[in-house]
Amino acid sequence: MAYTVCTARSLFRSKCVIFLLLFIAVNGSPPEDPIKCSSNNNSSCTITNSYGMFPDRSVCKAANVAYPASEQELISIVAAAAMTKTRIKVATRFSHSIPKLVCPAGQEGLLISTKHLNRVLKLDVQAMTVTVESGVTLRQVIEESAKAGLALPYGPYWWGLTVGGMLGTGAHGSSLWGRGSSVHDYAVEIRIVTPGNPEEEFVNVRVLNESHQDFYAAKVSLGVLGVISQVTLKLEPLFKRSIAYVQKSDSDLGDQAAIFGHRHEFADITWYPSQRKAAYRVDDRISSNTSGNGLYNFFPFRPMLSVAMAVVRATEENQESLRDADGKCIGGKLVTSTLNAFAFGLTNDGVVFAGYPVIGYQNRLQSSGTCLDSAEDSMITGCGWDPRINGEFFHQTTFSVALSVVKNFIQDIQKLVQMEPKALCGLELYNGIIMRYVKASNAYLGKQEDSLDFDIMYYRSKDPMAPRLYEDVLEEIEQLAVFKYGGLPHWGKNRNLVFDGVIKKYKNAGEFLKVKQKFDPLGLFSSEWTDQMLGLKEV
């Protein structure tokens, strides 16, 4: 495949230079703590997400925040809160959930951060399990497991998520093989601290495994059951993968999407609907004797130059104000062709991409997020969505559609593109629609059947009253997925609307609510927003 983007002739074009500057691998400022307090004793606090704003643009407040560094400290904190009937929410180090799952009810609640619950407690090579505290990141799990010759077989592509956060929201990678791509389906034991009655000294430590029915509620908990303190995950022997991207027309995408995930273990698809193309990730497990030491360092997850990100954002704001669909289409082609030309950040040896396939060990290809690694550099660089640099500011609409109907859903989107060929160019500025495979889960709030997850990012205005370019088309896609095709929204992403009535789509929702009542009868870990998600209040 030939590429003409950012050639020697085009290097002097300003947009091309800016785009290449974004991908320079440099150190950058790490994200700041999402919790801020106005006093030195961790009181009078606010919390946000890593993007700096919730879907409804509200500010979440709490009276206090606690930072336990052990399970025993966590037990004492929960007991004290339960004794005074204080409302509680759990927060993670980077706070990547878009909805308000971390907001306690009212303004007098308590935030419990798992920032310091970040230790790998035990790695059992013989049993092939790892036991970690809930604030341990996916990256830590991957790296510590690899040191023992083991691997978590599937997981999200972004390694800045915590184990507790992944179980709270049902985070996943892409696979229909084995137990599937959801991290919670590799949990074999969960320790969760819940409120208790006075006879129990106001606290319970519940140890759950696959022999307990309550375990299937805790696997995807939305944070409303208590605080997960420890998790034991099932691992596999470390293995190698072979990855190649194949780009072709999307004319038969509906047919291919229904079967591609069964043909390749780690398959996913990146769709560029306005260009009528799709990039298929042919990704399989291979013999560990195969030569190769490939590395995945996804470009958009690397540190970005703040000045360049601000220019990119200003360009898109200008396109929106001028209703410049052509500009977005040109920009979208630049982004997608460059990412494809540079293999999305894959390299054959950790330095250079010389061609497909890229072969390497699972721990080097599974996930990335190097913008989190950096020392402070006064915001010269940072993660592209860091609100301090005035860079990316977007909506992220993510839902899964059952494989049994996914062909029809894709064809409906293609019909919209035929009617409005430029309507989805804006998605391609964010690398198109990422489609990942997710297997049915026995978690009460997990996927109900084998599905394809559609991850759609698009421009969000800083002005809540400003209409987006082709807003009607994007919202029609959202409504088609959720209402016509019964799609399930990702618990940790999305605008508020898509959660309306969603709990009715889960066959074991009633069982989940029974466990919630059992673990937290006073609803101390609940809030107005989680009650709405669970159908206990209207959205």
C-alpha positions as CSV (number, residue, x, y, z in Angstrom):
1,M,0.0,0.0,0.0
2,A,1.4,3.4,-1.0
3,Y,1.4,6.4,1.3
4,T,2.0,10.0,0.3
5,V,1.5,11.6,3.7
6,C,4.4,13.5,5.3
7,T,6.8,12.9,2.5
8,A,9.9,15.0,2.0
9,R,7.9,17.4,-0.2
10,S,5.1,17.8,2.3
11,L,7.2,18.2,5.4
12,F,7.0,21.9,5.1
13,R,3.3,22.0,5.2
14,S,2.3,23.2,8.6
15,K,-0.3,20.6,9.4
16,C,2.1,17.8,8.4
17,V,4.8,19.2,10.7
18,I,2.4,19.6,13.6
19,F,1.1,16.0,13.1
20,L,4.7,14.6,13.1
21,L,5.5,16.7,16.2
22,L,2.7,15.0,18.0
23,F,4.4,11.7,17.6
24,I,7.9,12.6,18.9
25,A,8.7,10.2,21.8
26,V,9.6,12.6,24.6
27,N,9.1,12.8,28.3
28,G,6.1,14.6,29.5
29,S,4.2,15.8,32.5
30,P,2.2,13.0,34.2
31,P,-1.5,13.6,34.8
32,E,-2.4,15.4,38.0
33,D,-4.4,13.9,40.8
34,P,-8.2,14.1,39.9
35,I,-8.9,14.9,43.6
36,K,-8.2,18.4,44.8
37,C,-8.8,19.7,48.3
38,S,-8.8,23.3,49.5
39,S,-7.2,22.4,52.9
40,N,-4.1,20.6,54.0
41,N,-6.1,17.9,55.9
42,N,-7.8,16.4,52.9
43,S,-11.1,18.1,53.4
44,S,-13.3,20.3,51.2
45,C,-12.6,18.4,48.1
46,T,-13.6,18.1,44.4
47,I,-13.1,15.2,42.0
48,T,-13.2,15.0,38.2
49,N,-12.2,12.5,35.6
50,S,-8.9,12.5,33.6
51,Y,-10.6,14.6,30.9
52,G,-11.4,17.4,33.4
53,M,-15.2,17.3,32.9
54,F,-18.2,14.9,33.4
55,P,-20.8,14.5,30.6
56,D,-23.2,16.9,32.4
57,R,-20.4,19.4,33.2
58,S,-21.2,19.3,36.9
59,V,-18.6,19.6,39.7
60,C,-18.5,16.7,42.2
61,K,-17.8,17.6,45.8
62,A,-16.9,15.7,48.9
63,A,-16.2,16.7,52.5
64,N,-13.1,14.5,52.8
65,V,-10.8,12.1,51.1
66,A,-8.9,9.2,52.6
67,Y,-5.8,7.5,51.1
68,P,-5.5,4.0,52.7
69,A,-2.2,2.2,52.2
70,S,-3.3,-1.2,53.4
71,E,-6.4,-3.3,53.7
72,Q,-6.5,-2.8,57.5
73,E,-6.5,1.0,57.0
74,L,-9.3,0.6,54.4
75,I,-11.3,-1.5,56.9
76,S,-11.0,1.2,59.6
77,I,-12.0,4.0,57.1
78,V,-15.1,2.1,55.9
79,A,-16.1,1.3,59.5
80,A,-15.9,4.9,60.6
81,A,-17.9,6.1,57.6
82,A,-20.6,3.4,58.1
83,M,-20.9,4.3,61.8
84,T,-21.8,7.9,60.9
85,K,-23.8,6.9,57.8
86,T,-21.4,8.9,55.6
87,R,-21.9,8.5,51.8
88,I,-18.8,7.0,50.1
89,K,-17.3,6.7,46.7
90,V,-14.1,5.0,45.5
91,A,-11.6,6.9,43.3
92,T,-8.6,5.7,41.3
93,R,-5.2,7.3,40.6
94,F,-6.1,8.5,37.1
95,S,-9.9,8.4,37.2
96,H,-10.6,7.4,33.6
97,S,-14.3,6.7,33.9
98,I,-16.3,9.3,31.9
99,P,-19.7,9.0,33.8
100,K,-20.0,10.2,37.4
101,L,-19.3,6.8,39.0
102,V,-16.9,8.5,41.5
103,C,-19.2,11.2,42.8
104,P,-20.6,10.6,46.3
105,A,-24.2,11.6,47.0
106,G,-24.5,15.2,48.2
107,Q,-21.5,17.3,49.1
108,E,-20.7,15.8,52.5
109,G,-19.5,12.5,51.4
110,L,-16.2,10.7,51.6
111,L,-13.8,9.8,48.8
112,I,-11.6,6.7,49.2
113,S,-8.7,6.8,46.8
114,T,-6.9,3.5,46.0
115,K,-3.8,5.5,44.9
116,H,-1.7,3.9,47.6
117,L,-3.3,0.4,47.4
118,N,-0.8,-0.3,44.7
119,R,1.1,-3.4,45.6
120,V,1.4,-6.8,43.9
121,L,0.9,-9.1,46.9
122,K,1.6,-12.6,45.6
123,L,2.5,-14.2,42.3
124,D,1.9,-18.0,42.4
125,V,3.8,-19.5,39.5
126,Q,2.5,-23.0,40.0
127,A,-1.2,-21.9,40.2
128,M,-0.6,-19.3,37.6
129,T,-2.3,-16.5,39.5
130,V,-1.4,-13.0,40.7
131,T,-3.0,-11.3,43.8
132,V,-2.9,-7.5,43.8
133,E,-4.4,-4.6,45.7
134,S,-7.1,-2.9,43.8
135,G,-5.1,0.2,42.9
136,V,-2.5,-1.8,41.0
137,T,-2.5,-0.7,37.3
138,L,-2.8,-3.0,34.3
139,R,0.8,-2.1,33.5
140,Q,2.0,-3.5,36.8
141,V,0.0,-6.7,36.3
142,I,1.5,-7.2,32.8
143,E,5.1,-6.4,33.9
144,E,5.2,-8.4,37.1
145,S,3.5,-11.4,35.5
146,A,6.0,-11.4,32.7
147,K,9.0,-11.5,35.1
148,A,7.6,-14.9,36.2
149,G,7.1,-16.1,32.7
150,L,3.3,-15.5,32.9
151,A,0.7,-13.3,31.1
152,L,-2.8,-11.9,31.5
153,P,-4.1,-13.1,28.2
154,Y,-6.4,-10.2,27.4
155,G,-7.0,-6.7,28.6
156,P,-7.6,-3.1,27.5
157,Y,-5.1,-1.3,25.2
158,W,-4.5,1.5,27.7
159,W,-2.5,0.4,30.7
160,G,-3.3,3.3,33.0
161,L,-6.4,1.5,34.4
162,T,-6.5,0.0,37.9
163,V,-7.6,-3.5,38.6
164,G,-10.4,-2.2,40.8
165,G,-11.5,0.2,38.1
166,M,-11.5,-2.4,35.4
167,L,-13.7,-4.7,37.5
168,G,-15.9,-1.7,38.4
169,T,-16.7,-0.9,34.8
170,G,-16.2,-4.1,32.8
171,A,-13.1,-3.0,30.9
172,H,-11.9,-5.3,28.2
173,G,-9.6,-5.9,25.2
174,S,-10.6,-7.7,22.0
175,S,-11.2,-11.5,21.8
176,L,-13.9,-14.1,21.6
177,W,-11.5,-16.9,22.5
178,G,-10.9,-18.5,25.9
179,R,-12.8,-16.7,28.6
180,G,-13.1,-13.7,26.4
181,S,-11.4,-10.3,26.6
182,S,-13.0,-8.8,29.8
183,V,-10.5,-8.6,32.7
184,H,-13.2,-9.5,35.2
185,D,-13.6,-12.9,33.6
186,Y,-10.0,-13.7,34.8
187,A,-10.8,-12.8,38.4
188,V,-10.9,-16.0,40.5
189,E,-11.1,-14.3,44.0
190,I,-12.2,-10.8,45.1
191,R,-11.9,-9.3,48.6
192,I,-14.4,-6.5,49.1
193,V,-14.9,-4.3,52.2
194,T,-18.5,-3.4,52.8
195,P,-20.4,-1.6,55.5
196,G,-21.7,-3.7,58.5
197,N,-24.1,-3.3,61.3
198,P,-23.1,-2.4,64.9
199,E,-22.8,-6.1,65.9
200,E,-20.2,-6.4,63.1
201,E,-18.3,-3.3,64.2
202,F,-19.8,-1.5,61.1
203,V,-17.7,-3.4,58.5
204,N,-17.4,-6.7,56.7
205,V,-14.5,-8.1,54.7
206,R,-16.1,-10.5,52.2
207,V,-13.9,-13.0,50.4
208,L,-15.6,-14.2,47.2
209,N,-14.7,-16.8,44.5
210,E,-16.4,-18.7,41.8
211,S,-18.2,-20.9,44.4
212,H,-20.1,-17.9,45.7
213,Q,-23.1,-16.5,43.8
214,D,-22.3,-13.0,45.1
215,F,-19.0,-13.2,43.2
216,Y,-20.8,-12.7,39.9
217,A,-22.2,-9.3,41.2
218,A,-18.7,-8.2,42.4
219,K,-17.1,-9.0,39.0
220,V,-18.7,-5.9,37.5
221,S,-19.7,-3.8,40.5
222,L,-20.1,-0.2,39.4
223,G,-18.6,0.7,42.7
224,V,-21.9,0.3,44.5
225,L,-21.2,-2.8,46.6
226,G,-18.2,-1.6,48.6
227,V,-14.5,-1.1,48.1
228,I,-12.6,-3.9,46.4
229,S,-9.4,-4.3,48.4
230,Q,-7.7,-7.3,46.6
231,V,-8.2,-9.3,43.4
232,T,-6.6,-12.6,42.3
233,L,-6.3,-13.0,38.5
234,K,-5.8,-16.2,36.5
235,L,-2.8,-16.0,34.2
236,E,-1.3,-18.1,31.4
237,P,2.2,-19.0,30.4
238,L,3.9,-16.0,28.6
239,F,3.4,-16.4,24.8
240,K,4.2,-14.6,21.5
241,R,1.8,-12.9,19.1
242,S,2.0,-12.0,15.4
243,I,0.3,-8.8,14.3
244,A,-0.4,-7.4,10.9
245,Y,-2.9,-4.7,9.8
246,V,-4.7,-5.2,6.5
247,Q,-6.6,-2.2,5.0
248,K,-9.3,-2.8,2.5
249,S,-12.7,-1.6,1.3
250,D,-15.6,-1.6,3.8
251,S,-18.0,-2.9,1.2
252,D,-18.3,-6.3,3.0
253,L,-17.6,-5.1,6.5
254,G,-20.9,-6.2,7.8
255,D,-20.2,-9.8,6.8
256,Q,-16.6,-9.7,7.9
257,A,-17.3,-8.2,11.3
258,A,-19.6,-11.1,12.2
259,I,-16.8,-13.7,11.6
260,F,-13.4,-12.0,11.8
261,G,-13.2,-12.4,15.6
262,H,-13.7,-16.1,15.3
263,R,-10.8,-16.4,12.9
264,H,-8.1,-14.5,14.8
265,E,-7.6,-14.6,18.6
266,F,-6.9,-10.9,19.1
267,A,-8.7,-9.5,16.2
268,D,-10.1,-6.0,16.0
269,I,-11.2,-3.6,13.3
270,T,-10.6,0.1,12.8
271,W,-13.3,1.5,10.6
272,Y,-13.0,4.7,8.5
273,P,-16.6,5.1,7.3
274,S,-16.3,8.3,5.3
275,Q,-13.3,6.8,3.4
276,R,-15.2,3.5,3.0
277,K,-12.2,1.6,4.4
278,A,-11.4,-0.6,7.3
279,A,-8.1,-1.8,8.8
280,Y,-8.3,-5.4,10.0
281,R,-6.0,-6.4,12.8
282,V,-4.8,-10.0,12.0
283,D,-3.5,-10.9,15.4
284,D,-2.8,-14.4,16.6
285,R,-0.8,-16.4,19.2
286,I,2.2,-18.1,17.7
287,S,5.1,-20.4,18.9
288,S,7.4,-18.7,21.4
289,N,10.3,-20.1,19.3
290,T,9.4,-17.6,16.5
291,S,11.9,-14.9,16.1
292,G,10.9,-11.3,17.0
293,N,10.9,-8.8,19.8
294,G,8.2,-6.4,18.7
295,L,6.8,-3.6,20.8
296,Y,3.5,-1.7,20.8
297,N,3.7,1.9,21.8
298,F,0.4,3.4,20.4
299,F,1.1,6.9,19.1
300,P,-1.9,8.7,20.7
301,F,-0.9,7.3,24.1
302,R,2.6,8.8,24.0
303,P,3.5,12.2,25.5
304,M,2.3,15.0,23.2
305,L,3.8,18.4,22.7
306,S,1.3,20.8,24.4
307,V,1.7,23.6,21.8
308,A,1.0,21.2,19.0
309,M,-2.0,19.8,20.7
310,A,-3.4,23.3,21.3
311,V,-3.0,24.1,17.6
312,V,-4.8,20.9,16.6
313,R,-7.6,21.7,19.0
314,A,-7.8,25.3,17.7
315,T,-8.0,24.0,14.1
316,E,-10.9,21.7,14.9
317,E,-12.7,24.5,16.8
318,N,-12.3,26.7,13.7
319,Q,-13.6,23.9,11.5
320,E,-16.7,23.6,13.7
321,S,-17.4,27.3,13.8
322,L,-17.1,27.6,10.0
323,R,-19.0,24.3,9.5
324,D,-16.0,23.2,7.5
325,A,-16.7,19.5,6.7
326,D,-14.1,19.4,3.9
327,G,-11.4,20.5,6.3
328,K,-12.3,17.7,8.7
329,C,-12.3,15.2,5.8
330,I,-8.8,16.3,4.8
331,G,-7.6,16.2,8.3
332,G,-9.1,12.8,8.9
333,K,-7.3,11.3,5.9
334,L,-4.0,12.8,7.2
335,V,-4.5,11.2,10.7
336,T,-5.6,7.8,9.5
337,S,-3.1,7.4,6.7
338,T,-0.2,8.5,8.9
339,L,-1.2,6.1,11.7
340,N,-1.5,3.3,9.2
341,A,1.9,4.2,7.6
342,F,3.6,4.0,10.9
343,A,1.8,0.9,12.0
344,F,-0.1,2.6,14.8
345,G,3.1,2.6,16.9
346,L,4.1,-1.0,16.4
347,T,7.8,-1.6,15.9
348,N,9.6,-4.9,15.1
349,D,12.5,-4.3,17.6
350,G,11.2,-1.6,19.9
351,V,12.7,1.1,17.7
352,V,11.9,0.7,14.0
353,F,8.9,-0.5,12.1
354,A,10.3,-2.5,9.1
355,G,7.1,-4.2,8.0
356,Y,4.5,-6.8,9.0
357,P,4.1,-9.1,10.7
358,V,5.3,-7.6,14.0
359,I,6.2,-10.5,16.3
360,G,6.8,-10.2,20.0
361,Y,5.9,-11.3,23.5
362,Q,2.5,-10.6,24.9
363,N,3.7,-8.2,27.6
364,R,5.3,-6.0,24.9
365,L,2.3,-6.0,22.6
366,Q,-0.7,-6.1,24.9
367,S,-1.1,-2.5,26.0
368,S,0.6,0.9,26.2
369,G,0.4,4.4,27.7
370,T,3.8,5.9,27.9
371,C,2.4,9.4,28.5
372,L,1.9,8.3,32.1
373,D,5.6,7.5,32.7
374,S,7.0,11.0,32.6
375,A,8.7,13.3,35.1
376,E,7.2,16.8,35.4
377,D,8.3,19.1,32.6
378,S,6.1,22.2,33.3
379,M,3.5,21.0,30.9
380,I,5.7,21.2,27.8
381,T,4.2,17.8,27.0
382,G,1.5,15.5,28.5
383,C,-1.2,13.1,27.6
384,G,-3.2,14.5,24.7
385,W,-6.4,14.8,26.7
386,D,-4.9,16.4,29.8
387,P,-7.2,19.4,30.5
388,R,-4.2,21.5,31.5
389,I,-2.9,21.7,27.9
390,N,-6.1,22.7,26.1
391,G,-5.7,19.7,23.8
392,E,-8.2,17.0,23.0
393,F,-11.7,17.5,24.4
394,F,-14.2,14.9,23.2
395,H,-17.2,12.7,23.7
396,Q,-16.6,9.0,23.8
397,T,-19.7,6.9,22.8
398,T,-19.0,3.2,23.3
399,F,-21.5,0.4,23.1
400,S,-21.5,-3.3,22.2
401,V,-23.9,-4.8,19.6
402,A,-24.6,-8.5,19.5
403,L,-22.8,-10.4,16.7
404,S,-26.2,-11.8,15.6
405,V,-27.3,-8.3,14.4
406,V,-24.0,-6.5,13.9
407,K,-24.2,-6.8,10.1
408,N,-27.5,-4.9,10.0
409,F,-26.2,-2.2,12.3
410,I,-23.1,-1.6,10.2
411,Q,-25.2,-1.4,7.1
412,D,-27.4,1.2,8.7
413,I,-24.4,3.4,9.4
414,Q,-23.2,2.9,5.8
415,K,-26.6,4.1,4.6
416,L,-26.2,7.3,6.6
417,V,-22.8,7.8,5.0
418,Q,-24.3,7.4,1.6
419,M,-26.8,10.2,2.5
420,E,-24.2,12.4,4.1
421,P,-20.7,11.4,2.8
422,K,-18.9,13.9,4.9
423,A,-20.8,13.4,8.2
424,L,-18.4,11.0,9.8
425,C,-15.1,12.6,8.7
426,G,-14.8,14.1,12.2
427,L,-14.5,10.6,13.7
428,E,-11.4,9.9,11.6
429,L,-9.6,12.8,13.2
430,Y,-9.7,10.5,16.2
431,N,-8.7,7.4,14.2
432,G,-12.2,6.3,13.2
433,I,-14.4,3.7,14.9
434,I,-12.5,1.1,17.0
435,M,-14.3,-2.2,16.9
436,R,-13.3,-4.8,19.6
437,Y,-14.8,-8.3,20.2
438,V,-16.2,-9.1,23.7
439,K,-17.4,-12.5,24.8
440,A,-20.6,-13.2,26.8
441,S,-19.9,-13.1,30.5
442,N,-21.4,-14.8,33.6
443,A,-21.0,-11.5,35.5
444,Y,-24.4,-10.2,36.3
445,L,-23.7,-6.8,34.7
446,G,-21.3,-8.2,32.0
447,K,-22.0,-8.7,28.3
448,Q,-25.1,-10.8,27.7
449,E,-23.9,-12.4,24.5
450,D,-21.0,-12.4,22.1
451,S,-20.7,-8.8,20.8
452,L,-18.7,-6.3,18.9
453,D,-17.9,-3.1,20.8
454,F,-17.9,0.2,18.9
455,D,-15.7,2.9,20.4
456,I,-16.5,6.3,18.8
457,M,-14.7,9.5,19.8
458,Y,-15.7,12.9,18.4
459,Y,-15.4,16.6,19.0
460,R,-16.9,18.1,22.1
461,S,-17.4,21.9,22.4
462,K,-16.3,23.9,25.4
463,D,-19.6,25.7,24.9
464,P,-22.5,23.5,26.1
465,M,-24.9,25.4,23.9
466,A,-22.9,25.1,20.6
467,P,-24.3,22.5,18.2
468,R,-21.7,20.1,16.7
469,L,-21.2,19.6,13.0
470,Y,-23.4,16.7,11.9
471,E,-24.6,16.2,15.5
472,D,-27.8,14.7,14.2
473,V,-26.0,11.9,12.3
474,L,-23.8,10.9,15.4
475,E,-26.8,10.9,17.7
476,E,-28.8,8.8,15.2
477,I,-26.0,6.2,15.3
478,E,-26.1,6.2,19.1
479,Q,-29.8,5.7,19.1
480,L,-29.7,3.0,16.4
481,A,-27.2,1.1,18.5
482,V,-28.9,1.4,21.9
483,F,-32.6,1.3,20.9
484,K,-33.0,-0.5,17.6
485,Y,-30.3,-3.1,18.1
486,G,-30.4,-3.4,21.9
487,G,-26.7,-2.3,22.3
488,L,-25.2,-2.2,25.8
489,P,-23.2,0.9,26.7
490,H,-19.8,0.6,28.2
491,W,-20.3,1.3,32.0
492,G,-17.2,3.6,32.1
493,K,-17.8,5.7,29.0
494,N,-20.7,7.5,27.2
495,R,-23.0,10.4,27.6
496,N,-25.8,10.1,30.2
497,L,-28.6,9.4,27.7
498,V,-27.5,5.9,26.7
499,F,-28.0,4.6,30.2
500,D,-31.7,5.3,30.2
501,G,-33.4,2.0,30.9
502,V,-30.2,0.0,30.2
503,I,-30.6,-2.2,33.4
504,K,-33.6,-3.9,31.8
505,K,-31.3,-5.4,29.2
506,Y,-29.5,-7.5,31.8
507,K,-31.2,-10.8,32.7
508,N,-29.6,-11.0,36.1
509,A,-30.1,-7.4,37.1
510,G,-32.5,-8.5,39.8
511,E,-29.8,-10.7,41.3
512,F,-27.3,-7.8,41.2
513,L,-29.7,-5.6,43.1
514,K,-30.2,-8.3,45.7
515,V,-26.5,-8.4,46.4
516,K,-26.3,-4.6,46.5
517,Q,-29.0,-4.6,49.2
518,K,-27.2,-7.4,51.1
519,F,-23.8,-5.7,51.0
520,D,-24.9,-2.1,51.5
521,P,-28.4,-1.9,52.8
522,L,-28.2,1.8,53.6
523,G,-26.9,2.6,50.1
524,L,-23.8,4.4,51.4
525,F,-21.9,3.5,48.2
526,S,-24.8,4.7,46.0
527,S,-25.5,8.1,44.5
528,E,-28.2,9.7,42.5
529,W,-26.3,8.8,39.3
530,T,-25.7,5.1,40.1
531,D,-29.3,4.8,41.1
532,Q,-30.3,6.2,37.7
533,M,-28.0,3.7,35.9
534,L,-29.5,0.8,37.9
535,G,-33.0,1.9,37.1
536,L,-33.8,2.9,40.7
537,K,-34.4,6.5,39.6
538,E,-35.2,8.2,36.3
539,V,-32.3,9.5,34.2
